[in-house]
Amino acid sequence: MNNQTSHMRIAEITMRLESSLNPTTLEVTDESHLHAGHAGAKTGKGHFAVVISSEKFNGLLPLKRHRMVYQALGDLMDTDIHAISIQASVPD
């Protein structure tokens, strides 16, 4: 994956998460370079890490928080994301 594609994917992931979950903190990192040669990397999809904090997660178990992130990302999970690591929390 080239640098321009990486930046575009990070921008789209960020936009979707901000729009849907109104996070107080959000970090999206492309970790695809760590998976070069991995079977999933051959598809051209990326590996990403998301650290997100949102009031919308208040009172929810981690599984439900992750589902909300997946829902916000929608079709990117099929078209652009091979794997994603999620750390979802409520603001301090």
N, CA, C and O atoms as a GROMACS GRO file, in nm:
protein
  368
    1MET      N    1   0.086  -0.117   0.000
    1MET     CA    2   0.000   0.000   0.000
    1MET      C    3   0.090   0.123   0.000
    1MET      O    4   0.186   0.132   0.077
    2ASN      N    5   0.058   0.218  -0.088
    2ASN     CA    6   0.142   0.337  -0.093
    2ASN      C    7   0.097   0.439   0.011
    2ASN      O    8  -0.009   0.427   0.072
    3ASN      N    9   0.182   0.540   0.030
    3ASN     CA   10   0.160   0.640   0.134
    3ASN      C   11   0.030   0.718   0.112
    3ASN      O   12  -0.041   0.748   0.208
    4GLN      N   13   0.000   0.751  -0.013
    4GLN     CA   14  -0.122   0.826  -0.043
    4GLN      C   15  -0.246   0.744  -0.007
    4GLN      O   16  -0.340   0.797   0.051
    5THR      N   17  -0.246   0.618  -0.041
    5THR     CA   18  -0.358   0.530  -0.007
    5THR      C   19  -0.374   0.521   0.144
    5THR      O   20  -0.486   0.525   0.196
    6SER      N   21  -0.263   0.508   0.214
    6SER     CA   22  -0.266   0.501   0.360
    6SER      C   23  -0.329   0.626   0.419
    6SER      O   24  -0.416   0.617   0.505
    7HIS      N   25  -0.287   0.743   0.372
    7HIS     CA   26  -0.341   0.869   0.424
    7HIS      C   27  -0.490   0.882   0.393
    7HIS      O   28  -0.567   0.931   0.476
    8MET      N   29  -0.530   0.838   0.275
    8MET     CA   30  -0.672   0.846   0.237
    8MET      C   31  -0.756   0.753   0.326
    8MET      O   32  -0.865   0.790   0.368
    9ARG      N   33  -0.704   0.634   0.352
    9ARG     CA   34  -0.778   0.540   0.437
    9ARG      C   35  -0.788   0.591   0.580
    9ARG      O   36  -0.894   0.581   0.642
   10ILE      N   37  -0.679   0.644   0.633
   10ILE     CA   38  -0.682   0.699   0.768
   10ILE      C   39  -0.782   0.814   0.776
   10ILE      O   40  -0.857   0.825   0.872
   11ALA      N   41  -0.783   0.900   0.675
   11ALA     CA   42  -0.876   1.013   0.672
   11ALA      C   43  -1.021   0.965   0.669
   11ALA      O   44  -1.106   1.021   0.738
   12GLU      N   45  -1.050   0.862   0.591
   12GLU     CA   46  -1.186   0.809   0.581
   12GLU      C   47  -1.228   0.742   0.712
   12GLU      O   48  -1.341   0.761   0.758
   13ILE      N   49  -1.140   0.664   0.771
   13ILE     CA   50  -1.169   0.599   0.899
   13ILE      C   51  -1.196   0.706   1.005
   13ILE      O   52  -1.293   0.696   1.080
   14THR      N   53  -1.110   0.806   1.010
   14THR     CA   54  -1.126   0.914   1.108
   14THR      C   55  -1.258   0.986   1.089
   14THR      O   56  -1.330   1.010   1.186
   15MET      N   57  -1.291   1.021   0.965
   15MET     CA   58  -1.416   1.091   0.936
   15MET      C   59  -1.538   1.011   0.980
   15MET      O   60  -1.631   1.065   1.039
   16ARG      N   61  -1.537   0.883   0.950
   16ARG     CA   62  -1.652   0.799   0.986
   16ARG      C   63  -1.667   0.784   1.137
   16ARG      O   64  -1.778   0.790   1.190
   17LEU      N   65  -1.556   0.766   1.206
   17LEU     CA   66  -1.563   0.750   1.352
   17LEU      C   67  -1.602   0.882   1.419
   17LEU      O   68  -1.680   0.881   1.514
   18GLU      N   69  -1.549   0.993   1.371
   18GLU     CA   70  -1.585   1.123   1.428
   18GLU      C   71  -1.733   1.152   1.405
   18GLU      O   72  -1.802   1.200   1.495
   19SER      N   73  -1.781   1.124   1.287
   19SER     CA   74  -1.921   1.151   1.252
   19SER      C   75  -2.018   1.067   1.334
   19SER      O   76  -2.121   1.116   1.379
   20SER      N   77  -1.985   0.942   1.352
   20SER     CA   78  -2.076   0.849   1.418
   20SER      C   79  -2.065   0.847   1.570
   20SER      O   80  -2.165   0.836   1.640
   21LEU      N   81  -1.942   0.859   1.622
   21LEU     CA   82  -1.920   0.837   1.764
   21LEU      C   83  -1.878   0.962   1.842
   21LEU      O   84  -1.866   0.956   1.964
   22ASN      N   85  -1.855   1.073   1.774
   22ASN     CA   86  -1.819   1.198   1.839
   22ASN      C   87  -1.714   1.177   1.949
   22ASN      O   88  -1.739   1.210   2.064
   23PRO      N   89  -1.598   1.123   1.914
   23PRO     CA   90  -1.498   1.089   2.016
   23PRO      C   91  -1.434   1.212   2.079
   23PRO      O   92  -1.420   1.317   2.017
   24THR      N   93  -1.395   1.195   2.205
   24THR     CA   94  -1.318   1.299   2.273
   24THR      C   95  -1.170   1.283   2.240
   24THR      O   96  -1.096   1.380   2.238
   25THR      N   97  -1.128   1.159   2.216
   25THR     CA   98  -0.994   1.131   2.165
   25THR      C   99  -1.004   1.026   2.056
   25THR      O  100  -1.090   0.937   2.061
   26LEU      N  101  -0.917   1.037   1.958
   26LEU     CA  102  -0.916   0.941   1.848
   26LEU      C  103  -0.778   0.938   1.786
   26LEU      O  104  -0.723   1.041   1.746
   27GLU      N  105  -0.722   0.819   1.777
   27GLU     CA  106  -0.594   0.796   1.709
   27GLU      C  107  -0.613   0.679   1.615
   27GLU      O  108  -0.657   0.571   1.656
   28VAL      N  109  -0.581   0.700   1.489
   28VAL     CA  110  -0.587   0.594   1.388
   28VAL      C  111  -0.447   0.577   1.332
   28VAL      O  112  -0.388   0.672   1.281
   29THR      N  113  -0.396   0.455   1.340
   29THR     CA  114  -0.261   0.426   1.294
   29THR      C  115  -0.265   0.315   1.190
   29THR      O  116  -0.330   0.212   1.210
   30ASP      N  117  -0.194   0.336   1.080
   30ASP     CA  118  -0.180   0.231   0.979
   30ASP      C  119  -0.062   0.143   1.019
   30ASP      O  120   0.052   0.189   1.025
   31GLU      N  121  -0.091   0.017   1.046
   31GLU     CA  122   0.013  -0.077   1.086
   31GLU      C  123   0.040  -0.180   0.977
   31GLU      O  124   0.096  -0.287   1.004
   32SER      N  125   0.001  -0.148   0.855
   32SER     CA  126   0.015  -0.243   0.744
   32SER      C  127   0.159  -0.286   0.722
   32SER      O  128   0.186  -0.401   0.687
   33HIS      N  129   0.253  -0.193   0.742
   33HIS     CA  130   0.393  -0.225   0.721
   33HIS      C  131   0.442  -0.337   0.813
   33HIS      O  132   0.540  -0.405   0.782
   34LEU      N  133   0.374  -0.355   0.925
   34LEU     CA  134   0.411  -0.462   1.018
   34LEU      C  135   0.366  -0.599   0.970
   34LEU      O  136   0.406  -0.701   1.025
   35HIS      N  137   0.282  -0.600   0.866
   35HIS     CA  138   0.222  -0.724   0.819
   35HIS      C  139   0.260  -0.756   0.675
   35HIS      O  140   0.194  -0.838   0.610
   36ALA      N  141   0.364  -0.694   0.624
   36ALA     CA  142   0.410  -0.722   0.488
   36ALA      C  143   0.438  -0.871   0.474
   36ALA      O  144   0.504  -0.931   0.559
   37GLY      N  145   0.390  -0.928   0.366
   37GLY     CA  146   0.408  -1.070   0.344
   37GLY      C  147   0.300  -1.157   0.406
   37GLY      O  148   0.289  -1.275   0.372
   38HIS      N  149   0.221  -1.101   0.495
   38HIS     CA  150   0.110  -1.170   0.558
   38HIS      C  151   0.002  -1.198   0.453
   38HIS      O  152  -0.018  -1.116   0.363
   39ALA      N  153  -0.064  -1.310   0.462
   39ALA     CA  154  -0.164  -1.348   0.362
   39ALA      C  155  -0.268  -1.238   0.339
   39ALA      O  156  -0.306  -1.212   0.225
   40GLY      N  157  -0.314  -1.175   0.446
   40GLY     CA  158  -0.414  -1.070   0.432
   40GLY      C  159  -0.362  -0.946   0.362
   40GLY      O  160  -0.439  -0.873   0.300
   41ALA      N  161  -0.232  -0.921   0.372
   41ALA     CA  162  -0.173  -0.803   0.309
   41ALA      C  163  -0.175  -0.815   0.158
   41ALA      O  164  -0.170  -0.713   0.088
   42LYS      N  165  -0.181  -0.936   0.106
   42LYS     CA  166  -0.179  -0.957  -0.039
   42LYS      C  167  -0.305  -0.903  -0.106
   42LYS      O  168  -0.304  -0.878  -0.226
   43THR      N  169  -0.412  -0.884  -0.031
   43THR     CA  170  -0.537  -0.832  -0.089
   43THR      C  171  -0.532  -0.682  -0.112
   43THR      O  172  -0.617  -0.627  -0.181
   44GLY      N  173  -0.432  -0.616  -0.054
   44GLY     CA  174  -0.422  -0.471  -0.066
   44GLY      C  175  -0.495  -0.396   0.043
   44GLY      O  176  -0.487  -0.273   0.052
   45LYS      N  177  -0.566  -0.469   0.126
   45LYS     CA  178  -0.634  -0.406   0.239
   45LYS      C  179  -0.533  -0.379   0.349
   45LYS      O  180  -0.426  -0.439   0.352
   46GLY      N  181  -0.567  -0.287   0.441
   46GLY     CA  182  -0.474  -0.247   0.544
   46GLY      C  183  -0.501  -0.304   0.681
   46GLY      O  184  -0.609  -0.356   0.709
   47HIS      N  185  -0.401  -0.293   0.765
   47HIS     CA  186  -0.409  -0.328   0.906
   47HIS      C  187  -0.403  -0.197   0.984
   47HIS      O  188  -0.310  -0.118   0.966
   48PHE      N  189  -0.500  -0.174   1.071
   48PHE     CA  190  -0.508  -0.047   1.142
   48PHE      C  191  -0.526  -0.068   1.291
   48PHE      O  192  -0.575  -0.172   1.336
   49ALA      N  193  -0.485   0.032   1.368
   49ALA     CA  194  -0.507   0.035   1.512
   49ALA      C  195  -0.586   0.162   1.542
   49ALA      O  196  -0.553   0.270   1.494
   50VAL      N  197  -0.690   0.147   1.623
   50VAL     CA  198  -0.774   0.260   1.661
   50VAL      C  199  -0.779   0.269   1.813
   50VAL      O  200  -0.809   0.172   1.882
   51VAL      N  201  -0.749   0.387   1.864
   51VAL     CA  202  -0.766   0.418   2.006
   51VAL      C  203  -0.871   0.527   2.010
   51VAL      O  204  -0.850   0.636   1.957
   52ILE      N  205  -0.984   0.498   2.072
   52ILE     CA  206  -1.096   0.590   2.070
   52ILE      C  207  -1.161   0.600   2.207
   52ILE      O  208  -1.176   0.499   2.277
   53SER      N  209  -1.200   0.720   2.244
   53SER     CA  210  -1.273   0.744   2.367
   53SER      C  211  -1.397   0.825   2.331
   53SER      O  212  -1.389   0.927   2.263
   54SER      N  213  -1.512   0.778   2.378
   54SER     CA  214  -1.638   0.845   2.344
   54SER      C  215  -1.739   0.829   2.458
   54SER      O  216  -1.746   0.724   2.521
   55GLU      N  217  -1.814   0.934   2.482
   55GLU     CA  218  -1.923   0.929   2.581
   55GLU      C  219  -2.027   0.825   2.539
   55GLU      O  220  -2.097   0.770   2.624
   56LYS      N  221  -2.038   0.797   2.408
   56LYS     CA  222  -2.135   0.700   2.359
   56LYS      C  223  -2.105   0.558   2.407
   56LYS      O  224  -2.191   0.471   2.398
   57PHE      N  225  -1.984   0.535   2.457
   57PHE     CA  226  -1.947   0.403   2.509
   57PHE      C  227  -1.984   0.386   2.656
   57PHE      O  228  -1.970   0.277   2.710
   58ASN      N  229  -2.030   0.492   2.718
   58ASN     CA  230  -2.058   0.489   2.862
   58ASN      C  231  -2.159   0.379   2.895
   58ASN      O  232  -2.267   0.372   2.836
   59GLY      N  233  -2.122   0.293   2.990
   59GLY     CA  234  -2.210   0.186   3.036
   59GLY      C  235  -2.212   0.063   2.946
   59GLY      O  236  -2.287  -0.031   2.972
   60LEU      N  237  -2.131   0.062   2.840
   60LEU     CA  238  -2.131  -0.051   2.747
   60LEU      C  239  -2.010  -0.142   2.769
   60LEU      O  240  -1.902  -0.095   2.802
   61LEU      N  241  -2.031  -0.270   2.751
   61LEU     CA  242  -1.922  -0.367   2.758
   61LEU      C  243  -1.833  -0.351   2.635
   61LEU      O  244  -1.878  -0.300   2.532
   62PRO      N  245  -1.706  -0.394   2.646
   62PRO     CA  246  -1.613  -0.379   2.533
   62PRO      C  247  -1.666  -0.435   2.401
   62PRO      O  248  -1.644  -0.375   2.296
   63LEU      N  249  -1.733  -0.548   2.402
   63LEU     CA  250  -1.785  -0.608   2.279
   63LEU      C  251  -1.882  -0.514   2.208
   63LEU      O  252  -1.875  -0.499   2.086
   64LYS      N  253  -1.970  -0.451   2.283
   64LYS     CA  254  -2.066  -0.357   2.225
   64LYS      C  255  -1.993  -0.234   2.170
   64LYS      O  256  -2.032  -0.181   2.066
   65ARG      N  257  -1.890  -0.188   2.239
   65ARG     CA  258  -1.811  -0.073   2.192
   65ARG      C  259  -1.745  -0.106   2.058
   65ARG      O  260  -1.747  -0.025   1.966
   66HIS      N  261  -1.687  -0.226   2.049
   66HIS     CA  262  -1.623  -0.269   1.925
   66HIS      C  263  -1.725  -0.279   1.812
   66HIS      O  264  -1.697  -0.239   1.699
   67ARG      N  265  -1.842  -0.330   1.842
   67ARG     CA  266  -1.947  -0.340   1.739
   67ARG      C  267  -1.986  -0.202   1.688
   67ARG      O  268  -2.014  -0.186   1.569
   68MET      N  269  -1.988  -0.103   1.776
   68MET     CA  270  -2.020   0.033   1.734
   68MET      C  271  -1.912   0.089   1.640
   68MET      O  272  -1.944   0.160   1.545
   69VAL      N  273  -1.787   0.056   1.667
   69VAL     CA  274  -1.678   0.099   1.579
   69VAL      C  275  -1.693   0.030   1.444
   69VAL      O  276  -1.684   0.096   1.340
   70TYR      N  277  -1.716  -0.101   1.443
   70TYR     CA  278  -1.734  -0.174   1.317
   70TYR      C  279  -1.852  -0.116   1.238
   70TYR      O  280  -1.843  -0.099   1.116
   71GLN      N  281  -1.961  -0.087   1.305
   71GLN     CA  282  -2.078  -0.031   1.239
   71GLN      C  283  -2.045   0.105   1.177
   71GLN      O  284  -2.087   0.134   1.065
   72ALA      N  285  -1.971   0.188   1.249
   72ALA     CA  286  -1.933   0.319   1.198
   72ALA      C  287  -1.844   0.306   1.074
   72ALA      O  288  -1.853   0.388   0.982
   73LEU      N  289  -1.759   0.205   1.071
   73LEU     CA  290  -1.669   0.186   0.958
   73LEU      C  291  -1.741   0.127   0.837
   73LEU      O  292  -1.697   0.147   0.724
   74GLY      N  293  -1.849   0.056   0.861
   74GLY     CA  294  -1.933   0.005   0.753
   74GLY      C  295  -1.858  -0.073   0.647
   74GLY      O  296  -1.785  -0.168   0.678
   75ASP      N  297  -1.876  -0.034   0.521
   75ASP     CA  298  -1.821  -0.108   0.409
   75ASP      C  299  -1.669  -0.103   0.399
   75ASP      O  300  -1.610  -0.179   0.323
   76LEU      N  301  -1.604  -0.014   0.475
   76LEU     CA  302  -1.457  -0.013   0.476
   76LEU      C  303  -1.402  -0.147   0.526
   76LEU      O  304  -1.292  -0.187   0.489
   77MET      N  305  -1.479  -0.215   0.610
   77MET     CA  306  -1.436  -0.346   0.659
   77MET      C  307  -1.429  -0.447   0.545
   77MET      O  308  -1.355  -0.545   0.555
   78ASP      N  309  -1.503  -0.425   0.439
   78ASP     CA  310  -1.501  -0.515   0.323
   78ASP      C  311  -1.402  -0.468   0.216
   78ASP      O  312  -1.340  -0.550   0.148
   79THR      N  313  -1.388  -0.337   0.202
   79THR     CA  314  -1.312  -0.283   0.089
   79THR      C  315  -1.169  -0.241   0.122
   79THR      O  316  -1.081  -0.253   0.036
   80ASP      N  317  -1.142  -0.192   0.243
   80ASP     CA  318  -1.014  -0.130   0.274
   80ASP      C  319  -0.942  -0.184   0.397
   80ASP      O  320  -0.821  -0.167   0.410
   81ILE      N  321  -1.015  -0.249   0.487
   81ILE     CA  322  -0.957  -0.292   0.613
   81ILE      C  323  -0.953  -0.445   0.620
   81ILE      O  324  -1.056  -0.512   0.611
   82HIS      N  325  -0.831  -0.497   0.634
   82HIS     CA  326  -0.818  -0.642   0.653
   82HIS      C  327  -0.826  -0.677   0.802
   82HIS      O  328  -0.889  -0.775   0.840
   83ALA      N  329  -0.761  -0.595   0.885
   83ALA     CA  330  -0.759  -0.620   1.029
   83ALA      C  331  -0.756  -0.487   1.102
   83ALA      O  332  -0.701  -0.388   1.054
   84ILE      N  333  -0.818  -0.487   1.221
   84ILE     CA  334  -0.821  -0.366   1.301
   84ILE      C  335  -0.811  -0.402   1.448
   84ILE      O  336  -0.879  -0.492   1.497
   85SER      N  337  -0.725  -0.330   1.517
   85SER     CA  338  -0.712  -0.343   1.661
   85SER      C  339  -0.785  -0.223   1.722
   85SER      O  340  -0.762  -0.109   1.681
   86ILE      N  341  -0.872  -0.248   1.819
   86ILE     CA  342  -0.954  -0.142   1.875
   86ILE      C  343  -0.935  -0.134   2.026
   86ILE      O  344  -0.947  -0.234   2.097
   87GLN      N  345  -0.906  -0.013   2.074
   87GLN     CA  346  -0.908   0.017   2.217
   87GLN      C  347  -1.013   0.124   2.235
   87GLN      O  348  -0.990   0.241   2.203
   88ALA      N  349  -1.130   0.084   2.286
   88ALA     CA  350  -1.244   0.176   2.300
   88ALA      C  351  -1.274   0.199   2.448
   88ALA      O  352  -1.294   0.104   2.524
   89SER      N  353  -1.277   0.325   2.487
   89SER     CA  354  -1.300   0.358   2.627
   89SER      C  355  -1.392   0.479   2.640
   89SER      O  356  -1.427   0.544   2.542
   90VAL      N  357  -1.430   0.506   2.763
   90VAL     CA  358  -1.506   0.628   2.792
   90VAL      C  359  -1.406   0.733   2.840
   90VAL      O  360  -1.301   0.699   2.895
   91PRO      N  361  -1.436   0.860   2.818
   91PRO     CA  362  -1.345   0.966   2.864
   91PRO      C  363  -1.325   0.961   3.015
   91PRO      O  364  -1.414   0.920   3.089
   92ASP      N  365  -1.209   1.004   3.061
   92ASP     CA  366  -1.178   1.009   3.204
   92ASP      C  367  -1.264   1.112   3.274
   92ASP      O  368  -1.253   1.130   3.395
   0.00000   0.00000   0.00000
